[in-house]
Amino acid sequence: MAEAAVGLERGAECFENRVLLPEATAKPAGQGEKKGKDPNEDTEWNDILRHFGILPPKEKPKDEIEEMVLHLQKEAEVKPYERMTLEELKEAEDDFDETDRKAIEKYRQQRLQEWKCLQRRQKYGELREICGEQYVKEVTNAPEDVWVIIHLYRSSMPMCLLVNEHLSLLARKFPEVKFLKAIVNSCIQNYHDRCLPTILVYKTGEIKGRFIGVAECGGIYLKVEELEWKLAEVGAIETDLEENPKKDIINMMTLSVQNVSAHEDTNTKSSDVMKPCIT
């Protein structure tokens, strides 16, 4: 047994010397050695080298879940400047490095555009009353990129009051559009009641659409969706309605007219048949 143990010990020493010999007589990098081998590769040779300390221990693969958590935490981090107002960013600008300054400038421009867009969309948002003296300023000389809808009305007419109610709702729904109303006598003298209500749509100082009288405005049973559709058709607002709310009624009226015409044609032909033939 003692001889066997000595034999094994000598064999191990010889193996160790063979392994360590290349390290002691190693050639300069690039000579006689293959490049690009991965020390973390799972091979029997790499395991032997790790056992004798020639290669460092194999790196443990990171847990995928742990990496995902770290990634999400990094994404969730909020830069200090993302909590600041535009004024605070300007005051603290010297406290950031060059990289942060570039990010801050980009962030500032983004916030500025968002603020301008919000201000514009919230510029109006209500149906305002004006008089004839304000007509040119509020309507004709309105900003070129703003649609203006003005209702000329008389408070004694129920249809005018109904239109005002609907326009008030639409003004809140489309705050980027200027909705106005004016008593007709303050703008136009001796205006006929049969022309009321009158809705005029302006853009760049020009009339883009008009609805004059009860019938053109939608009738005494006008619904707010129907008025919204009318204004959308002339381009004043961008509606989310997919089709004309009055489509079914229009189809029924068209069908009724066609039936009446067909009935009259039939009666005419029948009367022609009943006429005596005179030779």
DOVEX-386325 format. One record per residue (C-alpha): residue in three letters; z, y, x. Coordinates in steps of 0.05 Angstrom, whole numbers, padded with zeros to 5 digits, always signed. Example, Ala and Ser with C-alpha at 12.3 -4.5 7.8 and 13.67 -1.06 7.14 Angstrom:
<pts>
Ala+00156-00090+00246Ser+00143-00021+00273
</pts>
This chain:
<pts>
Met+00000+00000+00000Ala+00018+00048+00057Glu-00051+00035+00089Ala-00086+00050+00023Ala-00048+00115+00015Val-00067+00136+00086Gly-00140+00119+00071Leu-00140+00161+00008Glu-00108+00220+00044Arg-00159+00217+00100Gly-00216+00213+00049Ala-00189+00275+00014Glu-00184+00312+00081Cys-00256+00294+00098Phe-00280+00317+00029Glu-00241+00382+00036Asn-00270+00395+00105Arg-00341+00383+00078Val-00329+00432+00022Leu-00296+00485+00066Leu-00346+00479+00121Pro-00401+00519+00085Glu-00352+00575+00074Ala-00332+00578+00147Thr-00404+00577+00172Ala-00432+00617+00115Lys-00498+00652+00128Pro-00510+00725+00111Ala-00525+00738+00039Gly-00597+00721+00022Gln-00606+00668+00076Gly-00607+00596+00057Glu-00571+00608-00009Lys-00600+00610-00078Lys-00586+00673-00115Gly-00570+00684-00188Lys-00523+00625-00199Asp-00471+00638-00252Pro-00400+00623-00226Asn-00379+00613-00298Glu-00431+00560-00310Asp-00402+00493-00333Thr-00423+00447-00276Glu-00385+00393-00238Trp-00398+00428-00172Asn-00368+00494-00198Asp-00307+00456-00222Ile-00297+00427-00152Leu-00304+00496-00120Arg-00254+00525-00170His-00205+00468-00154Phe-00204+00487-00080Gly-00201+00562-00094Ile-00271+00578-00069Leu-00292+00604-00138Pro-00245+00645-00182Pro-00219+00614-00245Lys-00269+00613-00302Glu-00266+00673-00348Lys-00240+00656-00417Pro-00289+00675-00472Lys-00263+00731-00516Asp-00247+00713-00587Glu-00304+00736-00632Ile-00256+00759-00686Glu-00217+00799-00634Glu-00281+00832-00610Met-00301+00849-00680Val-00233+00880-00695Leu-00236+00922-00631His-00306+00945-00649Leu-00286+00965-00719Gln-00225+01001-00692Lys-00269+01040-00644Glu-00318+01059-00699Ala-00260+01081-00744Glu-00234+01128-00691Val-00243+01200-00714Lys-00257+01251-00661Pro-00209+01310-00662Tyr-00266+01359-00678Glu-00286+01319-00740Arg-00222+01342-00773Met-00233+01415-00756Thr-00265+01472-00795Leu-00322+01512-00766Glu-00274+01567-00745Glu-00226+01518-00711Leu-00284+01486-00673Lys-00304+01554-00645Glu-00233+01569-00623Ala-00222+01500-00589Glu-00291+01497-00557Asp-00263+01508-00486Asp-00216+01449-00492Phe-00273+01398-00494Asp-00317+01371-00438Glu-00393+01377-00435Thr-00406+01313-00474Asp-00359+01334-00529Arg-00390+01404-00531Lys-00459+01374-00545Ala-00430+01329-00600Ile-00391+01389-00628Glu-00454+01432-00631Lys-00491+01377-00667Tyr-00433+01366-00714Arg-00426+01441-00727Gln-00500+01447-00746Gln-00493+01388-00793Arg-00431+01418-00826Leu-00467+01485-00832Gln-00527+01454-00866Glu-00481+01416-00914Trp-00443+01480-00929Lys-00507+01520-00943Cys-00534+01465-00988Leu-00468+01462-01026Gln-00466+01538-01033Arg-00536+01539-01060Arg-00524+01484-01110Gln-00461+01518-01135Lys-00491+01587-01136Tyr-00500+01592-01211Gly-00474+01537-01257Glu-00466+01578-01320Leu-00507+01613-01374Arg-00499+01688-01359Glu-00511+01746-01406Ile-00554+01804-01382Cys-00584+01865-01415Gly-00653+01896-01411Glu-00635+01941-01353Gln-00619+01881-01310Tyr-00682+01842-01328Val-00724+01863-01268Lys-00667+01851-01218Glu-00642+01785-01246Val-00708+01755-01268Thr-00770+01786-01238Asn-00739+01800-01169Ala-00699+01735-01164Pro-00704+01697-01098Glu-00771+01663-01090Asp-00741+01593-01085Val-00700+01600-01149Trp-00722+01580-01218Val-00700+01628-01273Ile-00694+01608-01346Ile-00680+01665-01395His-00668+01659-01470Leu-00684+01719-01514Tyr-00642+01710-01576Arg-00610+01741-01637Ser-00539+01721-01652Ser-00552+01720-01728Met-00601+01662-01721Pro-00570+01591-01720Met-00628+01563-01679Cys-00614+01614-01624Leu-00541+01595-01622Leu-00560+01522-01616Val-00606+01537-01558Asn-00550+01576-01524Glu-00503+01517-01530His-00555+01470-01499Leu-00571+01518-01442Ser-00497+01525-01426Leu-00493+01449-01416Leu-00557+01448-01374Ala-00532+01506-01331Arg-00472+01464-01310Lys-00516+01403-01298Phe-00566+01442-01256Pro-00526+01495-01219Glu-00583+01511-01171Val-00623+01540-01229Lys-00608+01609-01256Phe-00596+01606-01331Leu-00594+01673-01368Lys-00592+01698-01440Ala-00605+01767-01468Ile-00604+01798-01537Val-00677+01809-01553Asn-00669+01881-01576Ser-00642+01901-01507Cys-00706+01876-01475Ile-00761+01883-01527Gln-00760+01930-01586Asn-00786+01907-01655Tyr-00792+01835-01633His-00808+01790-01693Asp-00756+01741-01715Arg-00810+01688-01724Cys-00818+01688-01648Leu-00745+01670-01637Pro-00716+01634-01601Thr-00759+01652-01540Ile-00748+01615-01475Leu-00784+01641-01413Val-00786+01604-01347Tyr-00797+01644-01283Lys-00811+01628-01210Thr-00829+01679-01155Gly-00831+01733-01208Glu-00884+01698-01251Ile-00878+01663-01317Lys-00888+01588-01307Gly-00872+01567-01378Arg-00855+01594-01447Phe-00829+01567-01512Ile-00836+01616-01570Gly-00809+01603-01640Val-00770+01547-01672Ala-00825+01495-01669Glu-00842+01504-01595Cys-00769+01504-01576Gly-00760+01436-01609Gly-00742+01448-01682Ile-00676+01459-01718Tyr-00651+01390-01698Leu-00663+01402-01624Lys-00622+01358-01577Val-00601+01379-01507Glu-00640+01320-01477Glu-00703+01344-01511Leu-00694+01414-01483Glu-00680+01385-01414Trp-00745+01347-01418Lys-00784+01409-01438Leu-00757+01448-01379Ala-00770+01390-01332Glu-00843+01387-01354Val-00855+01458-01329Gly-00820+01441-01263Ala-00757+01484-01272Ile-00708+01425-01265Glu-00709+01355-01236Thr-00686+01311-01294Asp-00659+01240-01289Leu-00689+01224-01358Glu-00742+01170-01352Glu-00782+01188-01414Asn-00789+01240-01468Pro-00729+01232-01516Lys-00774+01254-01573Lys-00827+01202-01556Asp-00813+01157-01616Ile-00815+01216-01664Ile-00881+01240-01635Asn-00910+01170-01641Met-00888+01165-01714Met-00918+01233-01729Thr-00984+01214-01695Leu-00986+01148-01733Ser-00972+01185-01799Val-01029+01234-01787Gln-01076+01176-01770Asn-01056+01140-01834Val-01068+01203-01876Ser-01136+01212-01843Ala-01155+01140-01855His-01133+01145-01928Glu-01175+01208-01938Asp-01236+01174-01907Thr-01226+01114-01954Asn-01222+01159-02015Thr-01284+01197-01994Lys-01323+01132-01986Ser-01298+01106-02053Ser-01319+01170-02088Asp-01388+01165-02056Val-01396+01095-02083Met-01376+01117-02153Lys-01429+01173-02154Pro-01489+01157-02198Cys-01554+01147-02163Ile-01602+01203-02184Thr-01676+01191-02170
</pts>
